[in-house]
């Protein structure tokens, strides 16, 4: 899934990759945002196709996703190794909670106060049923009186017990079990 991010007043479409440990930009994206100075990197990236990739370097610059500011090291790789403008990795995603739904990905920072709503079904007991489908007025009045005066009563229970009598001692069902090796050899000899 993609998210629009804003860095140095430039909008970029980034792939959200929960399997990527690092946030990665293409070299062309790095140039588009003004080429922030890069620091040398000793890490090796794998999982970008079948290649083992050594980043050109990394920079640390804040970027925004949905008005939420993220601060992390962004690694820059050669354009040949990445077909997306950017990949948002776990180092950025750990700064927020995100949910994936039918409208895409939405991010919520861990520091925001969250409101949780619970749906309740409200039953207005003063509503009378719609009886307009009853054409006979006398029956309609009678049904209306029955529905408005109805009070549920407690149900009664009995002390009924059920017993199933079998005609033999053979179990109806028996759970399969593994035999010990000695007993299994005896069964195999009989077959």
C-alpha positions as a Markdown table, in Angstrom:
| # | Residue | x | y | z |
|---|---|---|---|---|
| 1 | Unk | 0.0 | 0.0 | 0.0 |
| 2 | Unk | 1.1 | 3.5 | -0.7 |
| 3 | Unk | 1.1 | 6.7 | 1.4 |
| 4 | Unk | 1.8 | 10.2 | 0.4 |
| 5 | Unk | 4.7 | 11.7 | 2.4 |
| 6 | Unk | 6.0 | 15.2 | 2.5 |
| 7 | Unk | 9.6 | 16.0 | 3.0 |
| 8 | Unk | 11.3 | 19.4 | 2.3 |
| 9 | Unk | 8.0 | 20.6 | 0.9 |
| 10 | Unk | 8.0 | 17.9 | -1.8 |
| 11 | Unk | 5.3 | 15.3 | -2.0 |
| 12 | Unk | 6.4 | 11.7 | -2.6 |
| 13 | Unk | 4.4 | 8.5 | -3.0 |
| 14 | Unk | 6.0 | 5.9 | -0.7 |
| 15 | Unk | 5.4 | 2.2 | -0.4 |
| 16 | Unk | 4.6 | 1.0 | 3.2 |
| 17 | Unk | 6.6 | -2.2 | 3.8 |
| 18 | Unk | 6.3 | -3.8 | 7.2 |
| 19 | Unk | 9.0 | -6.2 | 6.2 |
| 20 | Unk | 11.6 | -3.6 | 5.6 |
| 21 | Unk | 13.6 | -2.6 | 8.7 |
| 22 | Unk | 14.8 | 0.7 | 7.2 |
| 23 | Unk | 13.2 | 3.6 | 5.4 |
| 24 | Unk | 14.8 | 3.8 | 1.9 |
| 25 | Unk | 14.7 | 6.5 | -0.8 |
| 26 | Unk | 15.8 | 6.2 | -4.5 |
| 27 | Unk | 18.8 | 8.5 | -5.5 |
| 28 | Unk | 16.4 | 10.5 | -7.8 |
| 29 | Unk | 14.0 | 11.1 | -4.9 |
| 30 | Unk | 17.0 | 12.2 | -2.7 |
| 31 | Unk | 17.9 | 14.8 | -5.5 |
| 32 | Unk | 14.2 | 15.9 | -5.8 |
| 33 | Unk | 14.1 | 16.9 | -2.1 |
| 34 | Unk | 17.3 | 19.0 | -2.4 |
| 35 | Unk | 20.0 | 16.4 | -1.8 |
| 36 | Unk | 20.5 | 16.6 | 2.0 |
| 37 | Unk | 24.0 | 15.8 | 2.9 |
| 38 | Unk | 24.7 | 12.1 | 3.2 |
| 39 | Unk | 26.6 | 10.3 | 5.9 |
| 40 | Unk | 28.5 | 7.1 | 5.1 |
| 41 | Unk | 26.8 | 3.8 | 5.9 |
| 42 | Unk | 28.3 | 0.5 | 6.8 |
| 43 | Unk | 25.0 | -1.5 | 6.5 |
| 44 | Unk | 24.1 | -3.9 | 3.7 |
| 45 | Unk | 20.5 | -4.1 | 2.5 |
| 46 | Unk | 19.0 | -7.4 | 1.2 |
| 47 | Unk | 15.5 | -8.2 | 0.0 |
| 48 | Unk | 15.5 | -5.6 | -2.8 |
| 49 | Unk | 15.1 | -8.2 | -5.5 |
| 50 | Unk | 17.9 | -10.7 | -5.5 |
| 51 | Unk | 20.6 | -8.1 | -5.0 |
| 52 | Unk | 22.7 | -7.3 | -2.0 |
| 53 | Unk | 22.7 | -3.5 | -1.9 |
| 54 | Unk | 25.2 | -1.1 | -0.2 |
| 55 | Unk | 23.4 | 2.3 | 0.3 |
| 56 | Unk | 25.1 | 5.4 | -1.1 |
| 57 | Unk | 24.6 | 6.9 | 2.4 |
| 58 | Unk | 21.9 | 8.0 | 4.7 |
| 59 | Unk | 20.5 | 11.3 | 6.0 |
| 60 | Unk | 18.3 | 12.2 | 8.9 |
| 61 | Unk | 15.5 | 14.6 | 8.0 |
| 62 | Unk | 11.9 | 14.9 | 9.3 |
| 63 | Unk | 9.1 | 14.0 | 7.0 |
| 64 | Unk | 5.3 | 14.1 | 7.4 |
| 65 | Unk | 2.6 | 11.5 | 6.9 |
| 66 | Unk | -0.9 | 12.9 | 7.4 |
| 67 | Unk | 0.4 | 15.8 | 9.4 |
| 68 | Unk | 2.4 | 13.5 | 11.7 |
| 69 | Unk | 6.1 | 14.2 | 11.8 |
| 70 | Unk | 8.5 | 11.2 | 11.6 |
| 71 | Unk | 12.2 | 11.4 | 12.4 |
| 72 | Unk | 14.5 | 8.6 | 11.2 |
| 73 | Unk | 17.6 | 7.7 | 9.2 |
| 74 | Unk | 16.7 | 7.5 | 5.5 |
| 75 | Unk | 18.9 | 5.3 | 3.4 |
| 76 | Unk | 19.6 | 6.3 | -0.2 |
| 77 | Unk | 20.1 | 3.6 | -2.9 |
| 78 | Unk | 20.9 | 3.7 | -6.6 |
| 79 | Unk | 17.8 | 4.0 | -8.8 |
| 80 | Unk | 18.5 | 0.6 | -10.4 |
| 81 | Unk | 17.7 | -1.2 | -7.1 |
| 82 | Unk | 14.4 | 0.4 | -6.2 |
| 83 | Unk | 11.4 | 0.9 | -8.4 |
| 84 | Unk | 9.5 | 3.1 | -5.9 |
| 85 | Unk | 10.3 | 6.7 | -4.9 |
| 86 | Unk | 10.5 | 5.6 | -1.3 |
| 87 | Unk | 9.9 | 2.7 | 1.1 |
| 88 | Unk | 8.6 | 3.4 | 4.6 |
| 89 | Unk | 10.1 | 0.8 | 6.8 |
| 90 | Unk | 9.7 | -0.4 | 10.4 |
| 91 | Unk | 12.0 | 2.3 | 11.8 |
| 92 | Unk | 9.4 | 4.9 | 10.8 |
| 93 | Unk | 6.3 | 2.7 | 11.4 |
| 94 | Unk | 7.3 | 2.0 | 15.0 |
| 95 | Unk | 6.8 | 5.7 | 15.7 |
| 96 | Unk | 3.0 | 5.3 | 15.1 |
| 97 | Unk | 0.1 | 2.9 | 15.1 |
| 98 | Unk | -1.4 | 2.2 | 11.7 |
| 99 | Unk | -4.5 | 0.5 | 10.5 |
| 100 | Unk | -5.2 | -1.0 | 7.2 |
| 101 | Unk | -8.8 | -0.8 | 5.9 |
| 102 | Unk | -10.9 | -0.5 | 2.8 |
| 103 | Unk | -9.8 | 3.2 | 2.5 |
| 104 | Unk | -6.1 | 2.3 | 2.7 |
| 105 | Unk | -3.6 | 2.9 | 5.5 |
| 106 | Unk | -4.1 | 5.4 | 8.2 |
| 107 | Unk | -1.4 | 6.3 | 10.7 |
| 108 | Unk | -1.9 | 7.5 | 14.3 |
| 109 | Unk | 1.0 | 8.6 | 16.4 |
| 110 | Unk | 1.5 | 6.9 | 19.8 |
| 111 | Unk | 1.2 | 10.2 | 21.6 |
| 112 | Unk | -2.2 | 11.2 | 20.2 |
| 113 | Unk | -5.2 | 10.7 | 22.5 |
| 114 | Unk | -7.5 | 8.2 | 20.9 |
| 115 | Unk | -11.2 | 8.2 | 21.3 |
| 116 | Unk | -12.9 | 4.8 | 21.2 |
| 117 | Unk | -16.6 | 4.6 | 20.3 |
| 118 | Unk | -18.7 | 1.7 | 21.2 |
| 119 | Unk | -21.9 | 1.1 | 19.1 |
| 120 | Unk | -25.0 | 0.5 | 21.1 |
| 121 | Unk | -28.3 | -0.6 | 19.8 |
| 122 | Unk | -31.0 | 1.5 | 21.4 |
| 123 | Unk | -34.4 | 0.0 | 21.7 |
| 124 | Unk | -37.2 | 2.5 | 22.2 |
| 125 | Unk | -39.9 | 0.5 | 24.1 |
| 126 | Unk | -42.5 | 3.1 | 23.5 |
| 127 | Unk | -42.7 | 2.5 | 19.8 |
| 128 | Unk | -45.8 | 0.7 | 18.7 |
| 129 | Unk | -45.6 | -1.8 | 15.8 |
| 130 | Unk | -46.7 | -0.9 | 12.3 |
| 131 | Unk | -50.0 | -2.6 | 11.8 |
| 132 | Unk | -51.2 | -0.8 | 8.7 |
| 133 | Unk | -51.1 | -4.1 | 6.7 |
| 134 | Unk | -54.1 | -5.3 | 8.8 |
| 135 | Unk | -57.3 | -4.3 | 7.0 |
| 136 | Unk | -59.8 | -5.3 | 9.7 |
| 137 | Unk | -60.0 | -2.6 | 12.4 |
| 138 | Unk | -61.1 | -4.9 | 15.1 |
| 139 | Unk | -58.2 | -7.3 | 14.6 |
| 140 | Unk | -55.8 | -4.4 | 14.3 |
| 141 | Unk | -57.0 | -3.1 | 17.8 |
| 142 | Unk | -56.7 | -6.6 | 19.2 |
| 143 | Unk | -53.1 | -7.1 | 17.9 |
| 144 | Unk | -52.1 | -3.6 | 19.1 |
| 145 | Unk | -53.4 | -4.4 | 22.6 |
| 146 | Unk | -51.6 | -7.7 | 22.7 |
| 147 | Unk | -48.3 | -6.2 | 21.7 |
| 148 | Unk | -48.4 | -3.3 | 24.0 |
| 149 | Unk | -49.6 | -5.3 | 27.0 |
| 150 | Unk | -47.1 | -8.1 | 26.5 |
| 151 | Unk | -44.7 | -8.7 | 29.5 |
| 152 | Unk | -42.1 | -11.5 | 29.2 |
| 153 | Unk | -42.4 | -14.0 | 32.0 |
| 154 | Unk | -39.7 | -16.2 | 33.4 |
| 155 | Unk | -39.5 | -19.6 | 31.7 |
| 156 | Unk | -39.8 | -22.7 | 33.8 |
| 157 | Unk | -37.5 | -25.6 | 33.7 |
| 158 | Unk | -38.1 | -29.3 | 34.6 |
| 159 | Unk | -35.8 | -31.8 | 36.1 |
| 160 | Unk | -35.9 | -34.0 | 33.0 |
| 161 | Unk | -33.0 | -36.4 | 32.6 |
| 162 | Unk | -32.3 | -38.3 | 29.4 |
| 163 | Unk | -30.6 | -41.7 | 29.3 |
| 164 | Unk | -29.6 | -43.6 | 26.2 |
| 165 | Unk | -29.9 | -47.3 | 26.6 |
| 166 | Unk | -27.6 | -49.3 | 24.3 |
| 167 | Unk | -28.2 | -52.9 | 23.3 |
| 168 | Unk | -24.5 | -54.0 | 23.7 |
| 169 | Unk | -21.3 | -52.9 | 25.4 |
| 170 | Unk | -19.6 | -51.8 | 22.2 |
| 171 | Unk | -18.9 | -48.0 | 22.5 |
| 172 | Unk | -20.7 | -45.8 | 20.1 |
| 173 | Unk | -17.5 | -43.8 | 19.4 |
| 174 | Unk | -14.0 | -44.3 | 20.6 |
| 175 | Unk | -11.2 | -41.8 | 20.3 |
| 176 | Unk | -8.4 | -43.2 | 18.1 |
| 177 | Unk | -5.2 | -43.6 | 19.9 |
| 178 | Unk | -1.7 | -44.8 | 19.0 |
| 179 | Unk | -0.7 | -48.2 | 20.3 |
| 180 | Unk | 2.6 | -48.9 | 22.1 |
| 181 | Unk | 5.2 | -50.4 | 19.8 |
| 182 | Unk | 4.9 | -53.9 | 21.3 |
| 183 | Unk | 1.1 | -53.9 | 21.0 |
| 184 | Unk | 1.3 | -52.6 | 17.4 |
| 185 | Unk | 3.5 | -55.6 | 16.5 |
| 186 | Unk | 0.9 | -58.0 | 17.9 |
| 187 | Unk | -1.8 | -56.3 | 15.8 |
| 188 | Unk | 0.4 | -56.4 | 12.7 |
| 189 | Unk | 1.0 | -60.1 | 13.2 |
| 190 | Unk | -2.8 | -60.8 | 13.4 |
| 191 | Unk | -3.5 | -59.0 | 10.2 |
